[in-house]
Amino acid sequence: MATAKKTAEKKPATPKVASKPRAKKAAAPAEVQRLRIKVRAYEHKVLDASIKQILDTALRYDAKVAGPIPLPTEIKKYTVNRSTFIYKDAREQFEMRIHKRLIDILDPSPKVIEALTNLSLPSGVTIDVKMA
């Protein structure tokens, strides 16, 4: 018995043709410009009053507003000895609560930005404004 070796048939090489450049997909819509405002305060009542003031100002100029979004309250705890040396186990704990809110103003007009910069907010309220 003779075993026949199978010979692999070679296919003729096809010439490489330069492929057409792929058509680009439809361009993504231009990103919406937004003003991101983070407001922080120790007292939530003062914070809510200042947020209301910001929202009233933005809505007066027909701006689209998203929020206010409540962010987690940051709690800082401090432990202090009540007395020194002998009564070391007697301690007091103090905490500071920092309440936070987030507001997005979509496509703000220059009038809205100017009105927001001229706002006078109560003391104890800090504001971070970013253009995104």
Phi, psi and omega in degrees: 000128181257135178263131181263130177277135178275132178259133180284127179278130179272133176277145180295138182292131179269135180293139180283129180255135179297122182281154180290143176296138183292142178289135180288143178292164180305135183299140179295146180299145182302140182296140179284129179281138182220153177253115182258119183246121175253126182243133181228143177201160178279328181252129184287332180292319178294322179296314180296324178294319180289326176297317179299321179295319179294316180296319179298319180295316181293318182288336177297329180258022176056045177267147176278127185239136173243116179130187006283139179257119179286128177261163182301140179285128179273127182243121177252122182250139179234130178250131185229141174291137177286323178220175183259161169061275191287312185267056184292335182283345180277113183227157175240148176241135176237151178220149174242129178254128179247111180272141184227146175223154180233133178231133174248130174248116185272134181047064181287137176276162179301329178295320180295315181298317179296317181295323180289326179288335181271002180290140172251115182255157181297157179291151183093358179249123177250144184232134173243124181243129178228143172267127180232000000 
